Each structure stands twice: as C-alpha cells, then as structure tokens.
Amino acid sequence: MAAASATALSAALSSLSLNRKPSLSSSHHRHSAAAKTPLPLHLLSNKSLRRLPPPKVNPADLQTTIYPDDDPEGVSTFSPPERPEDFIAPPSFDDGPMESEEDIARAYEEIYGPAYSGETLLGNDVYVMDAKVKKATGFGSKTKKEKVRDGFDERVVQVRRVTKVVKGGKQMHFRAIVVVGDKQGNVGVGVGKAKEVVSAVQKSALNARRNIVSVPMTKYKTFPHRSEADYGAARVMLRPASPGTGVIAGGSVRIVLELAGVENALGKQLGSNNALNNARATVVAVQKMRQFREVAEERGIPMEELWK
C-alpha cells in the first residue's frame, strides 16, 4: 500500500519537472531581442515617437557644392533672355497725346460738378452744388432717377402716416395722394403707400399717370354743363362759370380742376371732407360731362337745334 503511494508521488513530481515554465533569463533575452527589432511607424504611439533618438547622419552622404569662380563680396548681375525677332515694345505712358487744360477741366466738372470752379464746359448750372450731382459719375455713385418729363405737372394733395397692425406689432407707412395733369384737359388722381415719403409720392404719381381721364371744356375754359357725382361718402357739385370768374372751389377739387386746365368753374363739396374721395368724386363728375357736338351727333341733328 505504501509502495503504491510512493510510486504515484514520484510520477507526479516527474510530470511537474517536465511542464515547468521558462526561466526569467530566457524571457528577458526574448524581450531584448524584440526591442532591437524596430517597429513600423504606424504601430508606434505619440509617446513612443517622442522617445525615439534623433537619426544619425552619415558624413559620407553629405555633398557640399563649392563654386570657386564666384566672388562672395561682388555684386551679382541679372542677364535677361534675348528678345525674339518679332518683339514690339509697348508705347510709353508719356508718349501719348498731352491733355489740354480744357480737357482736364471738363473731366473735373463731370466728377465734381461746375460749382467748384465757377465755370462750366458742359452747359451745367454753376449755381447748383449737390452731393448727389457730385457722385453721379464718381466712385460710389448710385443711379439717380431723373424726373419724368412727359408734360404732366404733379401736385401732392395729402401725405398721411398710416399704421398696419400685424402679429409682431405695428408697421408704419406713408400714404400720398398726387394729382397729375397737363392743363390741356387731361388729369389723373393716384394714391400710393411706402415706408418713405419720397417713394410714396413716386408710386402715387405713377398710379395717377395710369388713370388719366379727359375733361370736356368749352373755348372759355369752363364746363359745358353742370354735373354732380359721389364717391363713397363724398359728393361733389360742379358748375360752369362765365369768363373771368376763376376756379371757385376748395380742397382737392380745386387742385384737380387747376391741373386739368379749367380756368372758370364753380365747385362745392357736399359730403365728406376726405381728400381722396373728393378728388375721385371730381373725376367721376367730369366723366359724366359730354360735349354739345357729341349729343348732336347721337341725336342726328345740328347743334343749333339743341336749344330749340
């Protein structure tokens, strides 16, 4: 029994001796061998790259070029390449024609205006000095809108500030009423709104030119007959007048009649005092008027028989 146990113990000890781990010296030797073999750069971290020693340069690989013919203290000169045979030199700036004093003054007048020198070579007014005129052709200039010259006179009847209530608050605009006319029997009333007064007047003038009507008149610059018309709550009465009476009317009715070219007439506002409604009521009353020859042609009779 004892002999069998002793045999089993000896066999276990022999197996342990065969499966023992390698010594520390052998593992150290393996690590040192791996350390001598360099790893590729993409496997190294930033810290390991910082610990790498600087590369050594072999003096035999360096090449130094020495030019014995050059003088280090001398001045080097540049030799340009040769020009081709068909080369044509550009003209010099001073070779062009010299500008006269009149040409220089004309150029200054185009940029700064005639008011600086007091003399004009372009036919401008020497007494006009405007910043917008100065900048008309210079740096930073803006296109200046010229006044429309179509034979119509403009007159502003009313400019009011109007407010529109929206979700975020109130929006303030300006509403302008403008009457245009050529004083030859053509007149128009327009209205426009904008954030600025100038833009509102321009819009209303354009709207008035789109709504031109013809005013029938006699040779005495008056109406052929009386007329009444209303627009909204406004009501206007117009009557002819004898020569020398003038335009007896008030408010926007007078402005419409004057720009239409009427010199003798009577006008009365019978309803509301609203300027826009009275101006449009005047236009409606004018459109109701008819000339005597038109009525005679419709009836097929001569004009002399209209009063019989």
PLY file of the C-alpha trace (Angstrom):
ply
format ascii 1.0
element vertex 308
property float x
property float y
property float z
element edge 307
property int vertex1
property int vertex2
end_header
0.00 0.00 0.00
2.78 2.35 0.98
4.82 1.32 -2.02
1.98 2.17 -4.41
1.54 5.65 -2.95
5.25 6.33 -3.22
5.22 5.35 -6.87
2.32 7.72 -7.64
4.07 10.66 -5.86
7.28 10.14 -7.83
5.32 10.11 -11.10
3.61 13.43 -10.21
6.92 15.09 -9.38
8.41 13.98 -12.67
5.47 15.48 -14.60
5.87 18.79 -12.79
9.53 18.95 -13.69
8.73 18.38 -17.38
5.96 21.14 -17.60
7.73 23.89 -15.70
7.73 27.48 -17.01
10.72 29.05 -18.79
13.21 30.91 -16.67
13.35 34.68 -16.24
16.59 34.86 -18.08
15.12 33.32 -21.24
12.10 35.69 -21.23
14.37 38.71 -20.71
16.52 37.56 -23.61
13.41 37.32 -25.84
12.20 40.85 -24.90
15.64 42.32 -25.53
15.72 40.70 -28.96
12.29 42.11 -29.80
13.36 45.56 -28.63
16.27 45.54 -31.06
13.86 44.92 -33.99
12.29 48.37 -34.97
8.51 48.53 -35.28
6.82 50.32 -38.22
5.82 53.98 -37.62
2.09 53.35 -37.94
2.27 50.97 -34.95
4.08 53.43 -32.70
2.19 55.87 -30.45
2.98 59.57 -29.99
4.78 58.93 -26.71
6.98 56.26 -28.25
7.79 58.61 -31.16
8.95 61.27 -28.71
11.28 58.78 -27.03
12.98 57.79 -30.31
16.53 59.12 -30.61
17.33 61.57 -33.42
18.55 59.95 -36.63
22.24 59.85 -37.19
23.64 61.31 -40.40
26.49 59.67 -42.17
29.11 62.32 -43.11
29.90 60.38 -46.27
26.37 61.06 -47.61
26.67 64.87 -47.36
27.51 66.71 -50.57
28.80 70.28 -50.49
28.96 72.22 -53.75
31.58 74.94 -53.96
31.78 77.47 -56.79
35.37 78.67 -56.86
34.72 81.27 -59.60
32.09 83.28 -57.63
33.14 86.27 -55.59
31.12 86.37 -52.31
31.73 90.10 -51.93
30.93 91.02 -55.52
27.60 92.26 -56.94
25.68 89.73 -58.99
24.08 91.00 -62.21
20.94 89.66 -63.92
21.19 88.91 -67.58
17.68 88.75 -69.14
16.95 86.40 -72.01
17.22 87.63 -75.54
14.11 89.17 -77.12
12.53 87.47 -80.10
12.86 89.00 -83.54
9.16 89.98 -83.86
9.02 91.65 -80.44
7.34 95.10 -80.39
7.91 97.24 -77.32
4.74 98.74 -75.75
4.35 102.52 -76.00
5.40 104.57 -73.03
2.90 106.43 -70.86
4.47 109.76 -71.71
4.38 109.13 -75.45
0.59 109.63 -75.69
-1.09 112.92 -76.64
-0.99 115.56 -73.94
-4.34 116.62 -72.43
-5.20 120.27 -72.65
-6.37 122.34 -69.70
-9.87 122.35 -71.18
-9.98 118.54 -71.25
-8.82 118.39 -67.64
-11.42 120.97 -66.57
-14.16 119.04 -68.40
-13.17 115.83 -66.61
-13.19 117.57 -63.21
-16.63 119.01 -63.98
-18.02 115.55 -64.77
-16.80 114.26 -61.40
-17.24 117.19 -59.01
-19.72 119.48 -60.76
-19.34 123.05 -62.04
-19.84 124.79 -58.69
-16.24 124.18 -57.59
-14.63 126.21 -60.37
-17.50 128.58 -61.17
-17.18 127.82 -64.87
-18.91 125.19 -66.93
-17.82 123.49 -70.12
-20.75 121.06 -70.29
-23.62 123.56 -70.07
-24.45 122.92 -66.39
-25.71 125.43 -63.86
-22.77 126.84 -61.91
-25.01 127.85 -59.01
-26.09 124.26 -58.27
-23.96 122.32 -55.80
-25.44 119.00 -54.78
-23.74 115.97 -53.27
-25.85 113.67 -55.42
-24.72 115.52 -58.54
-21.10 115.17 -57.46
-21.43 111.43 -57.02
-23.34 110.94 -60.28
-20.27 109.58 -62.08
-17.63 109.17 -59.37
-16.76 106.27 -57.08
-19.69 105.01 -55.03
-22.26 106.74 -57.21
-25.80 105.48 -57.48
-28.11 105.71 -60.43
-30.12 108.85 -59.88
-33.71 108.70 -61.08
-34.47 111.62 -63.33
-37.83 113.32 -63.19
-40.22 112.13 -65.84
-40.68 114.82 -68.47
-43.91 113.86 -70.18
-45.68 117.23 -69.99
-47.65 116.42 -66.82
-47.41 118.54 -63.69
-47.56 116.85 -60.30
-49.10 118.22 -57.13
-49.22 116.46 -53.79
-52.66 116.70 -52.22
-52.02 114.91 -48.95
-49.39 112.84 -47.15
-50.50 110.89 -44.09
-48.91 108.35 -41.82
-50.84 105.10 -41.69
-50.27 102.12 -39.40
-50.94 98.47 -40.07
-51.33 96.12 -37.09
-49.67 92.75 -37.64
-48.81 89.79 -35.45
-45.45 91.16 -34.31
-46.59 94.75 -33.74
-47.33 97.73 -35.97
-45.97 98.64 -39.38
-45.84 102.35 -40.16
-46.13 103.58 -43.76
-46.83 106.85 -45.54
-49.76 107.30 -47.90
-49.54 110.03 -50.53
-52.27 111.39 -52.80
-50.97 113.01 -56.01
-52.81 114.67 -58.88
-51.15 114.95 -62.30
-52.33 116.98 -65.28
-51.10 118.72 -68.40
-53.52 121.69 -68.16
-54.80 120.73 -71.60
-57.81 118.69 -70.50
-56.06 115.59 -69.12
-55.92 114.85 -65.40
-55.44 111.84 -63.13
-55.62 111.02 -59.42
-53.33 108.43 -57.82
-52.52 107.07 -54.38
-49.51 105.12 -53.12
-48.07 103.80 -49.87
-44.44 103.23 -48.91
-42.10 103.32 -45.92
-40.65 106.64 -47.10
-42.42 109.80 -48.22
-40.43 110.13 -51.45
-41.20 106.56 -52.50
-44.89 107.03 -51.66
-45.07 110.17 -53.83
-43.37 108.39 -56.72
-45.76 105.44 -56.50
-48.82 107.68 -56.36
-47.60 109.75 -59.33
-47.14 106.57 -61.35
-50.62 105.40 -60.32
-52.09 108.76 -61.33
-50.50 108.55 -64.80
-52.20 105.19 -65.28
-55.62 106.71 -64.55
-55.67 109.72 -66.89
-59.11 110.98 -67.95
-60.16 113.65 -70.42
-62.06 116.74 -69.21
-64.55 118.25 -71.69
-64.23 122.06 -71.86
-65.54 124.93 -73.96
-63.50 127.66 -75.60
-63.87 129.73 -72.42
-62.07 127.05 -70.36
-65.16 126.04 -68.45
-67.54 123.09 -68.29
-70.23 122.59 -70.93
-72.90 121.96 -68.26
-73.32 121.25 -64.56
-72.65 117.84 -63.06
-72.81 116.06 -59.72
-71.19 112.81 -58.60
-70.37 110.95 -55.44
-67.60 108.58 -54.45
-68.02 106.81 -51.15
-69.36 109.34 -48.63
-68.10 112.32 -50.67
-70.34 114.25 -53.06
-69.13 116.96 -55.41
-71.09 119.52 -57.47
-69.50 121.23 -60.50
-70.97 124.17 -62.43
-69.72 126.23 -65.37
-68.84 129.91 -64.86
-68.50 132.99 -67.05
-65.08 134.18 -68.24
-63.07 135.95 -65.55
-64.67 134.09 -62.65
-61.73 131.79 -61.94
-61.84 128.50 -60.11
-64.00 128.85 -57.01
-63.53 125.58 -55.18
-61.65 124.21 -52.24
-59.65 121.20 -51.17
-58.71 118.53 -53.64
-61.48 119.66 -56.05
-59.58 122.86 -56.78
-56.30 121.00 -57.40
-57.96 118.61 -59.86
-59.62 121.43 -61.80
-56.48 123.56 -61.97
-54.30 120.72 -63.27
-56.99 119.83 -65.80
-56.73 123.34 -67.27
-60.13 124.66 -66.13
-59.96 128.43 -65.59
-63.60 129.31 -64.85
-65.69 126.94 -62.75
-67.61 126.56 -59.50
-67.13 123.57 -57.25
-68.64 122.50 -53.96
-68.03 119.59 -51.60
-71.42 118.41 -50.32
-70.42 115.33 -48.35
-67.33 114.05 -46.61
-64.13 116.05 -46.30
-61.93 113.08 -47.28
-59.34 114.36 -49.77
-59.04 111.15 -51.75
-62.79 110.56 -52.07
-63.43 114.17 -53.09
-60.69 114.03 -55.75
-62.13 110.83 -57.18
-65.66 112.18 -57.00
-64.48 115.16 -59.05
-63.08 112.80 -61.69
-66.38 110.88 -61.78
-68.34 114.12 -62.20
-66.07 115.18 -65.04
-66.52 111.85 -66.79
-70.30 112.34 -66.78
-69.98 115.54 -68.84
-70.43 115.48 -72.59
-69.75 117.98 -75.34
-72.63 119.53 -77.34
-71.36 118.14 -80.63
-71.35 114.59 -79.20
-75.02 114.87 -78.18
-75.92 116.38 -81.57
-74.21 113.52 -83.38
-76.05 110.95 -81.30
-79.41 112.59 -81.99
-78.59 113.18 -85.65
-79.43 116.89 -85.57
-77.33 120.04 -85.99
-76.01 121.77 -82.88
-78.25 124.82 -83.43
-81.37 122.73 -82.80
-80.23 121.58 -79.35
-81.56 124.78 -77.75
-84.91 124.81 -79.56
0 1
1 2
2 3
3 4
4 5
5 6
6 7
7 8
8 9
9 10
10 11
11 12
12 13
13 14
14 15
15 16
16 17
17 18
18 19
19 20
20 21
21 22
22 23
23 24
24 25
25 26
26 27
27 28
28 29
29 30
30 31
31 32
32 33
33 34
34 35
35 36
36 37
37 38
38 39
39 40
40 41
41 42
42 43
43 44
44 45
45 46
46 47
47 48
48 49
49 50
50 51
51 52
52 53
53 54
54 55
55 56
56 57
57 58
58 59
59 60
60 61
61 62
62 63
63 64
64 65
65 66
66 67
67 68
68 69
69 70
70 71
71 72
72 73
73 74
74 75
75 76
76 77
77 78
78 79
79 80
80 81
81 82
82 83
83 84
84 85
85 86
86 87
87 88
88 89
89 90
90 91
91 92
92 93
93 94
94 95
95 96
96 97
97 98
98 99
99 100
100 101
101 102
102 103
103 104
104 105
105 106
106 107
107 108
108 109
109 110
110 111
111 112
112 113
113 114
114 115
115 116
116 117
117 118
118 119
119 120
120 121
121 122
122 123
123 124
124 125
125 126
126 127
127 128
128 129
129 130
130 131
131 132
132 133
133 134
134 135
135 136
136 137
137 138
138 139
139 140
140 141
141 142
142 143
143 144
144 145
145 146
146 147
147 148
148 149
149 150
150 151
151 152
152 153
153 154
154 155
155 156
156 157
157 158
158 159
159 160
160 161
161 162
162 163
163 164
164 165
165 166
166 167
167 168
168 169
169 170
170 171
171 172
172 173
173 174
174 175
175 176
176 177
177 178
178 179
179 180
180 181
181 182
182 183
183 184
184 185
185 186
186 187
187 188
188 189
189 190
190 191
191 192
192 193
193 194
194 195
195 196
196 197
197 198
198 199
199 200
200 201
201 202
202 203
203 204
204 205
205 206
206 207
207 208
208 209
209 210
210 211
211 212
212 213
213 214
214 215
215 216
216 217
217 218
218 219
219 220
220 221
221 222
222 223
223 224
224 225
225 226
226 227
227 228
228 229
229 230
230 231
231 232
232 233
233 234
234 235
235 236
236 237
237 238
238 239
239 240
240 241
241 242
242 243
243 244
244 245
245 246
246 247
247 248
248 249
249 250
250 251
251 252
252 253
253 254
254 255
255 256
256 257
257 258
258 259
259 260
260 261
261 262
262 263
263 264
264 265
265 266
266 267
267 268
268 269
269 270
270 271
271 272
272 273
273 274
274 275
275 276
276 277
277 278
278 279
279 280
280 281
281 282
282 283
283 284
284 285
285 286
286 287
287 288
288 289
289 290
290 291
291 292
292 293
293 294
294 295
295 296
296 297
297 298
298 299
299 300
300 301
301 302
302 303
303 304
304 305
305 306
306 307
